[in-house]
Amino acid sequence: MNKKLEIDKIIKNFAKNKSLPYLTALTKIKKDRKGYFQAKDIKQQKKSLSTDRFQQYLKDLAEYDTD
């Protein structure tokens, strides 16, 4: 039973590491960690906020962004 769990873990890890979306996300994070997570947050906020509030959110980001 223990061997089966170990083999399943190896297969899942191999499949994850060969996944194109996983690899592109990983390289983007390595290049620009802050920018990647900020872009991800902006996408999420765009879906959840109204247009006016989203524009205000972008203005606030631009004001407080030091980089």
Secondary structure as the mmCIF struct_conf table of DSSP 4:
data_model
#
loop_
_struct_conf.conf_type_id
_struct_conf.id
_struct_conf.beg_label_comp_id
_struct_conf.beg_label_asym_id
_struct_conf.beg_label_seq_id
_struct_conf.end_label_comp_id
_struct_conf.end_label_asym_id
_struct_conf.end_label_seq_id
HELX_RH_AL_P HELX_RH_AL_P1 ASN A 2 ASN A 17
TURN_TY1_P TURN_TY1_P1 LYS A 18 LYS A 18
HELX_RH_AL_P HELX_RH_AL_P2 LEU A 20 LYS A 31
HELX_RH_AL_P HELX_RH_AL_P3 ARG A 33 SER A 48
BEND BEND1 LEU A 49 LEU A 49
HELX_RH_AL_P HELX_RH_AL_P4 THR A 51 TYR A 64
#
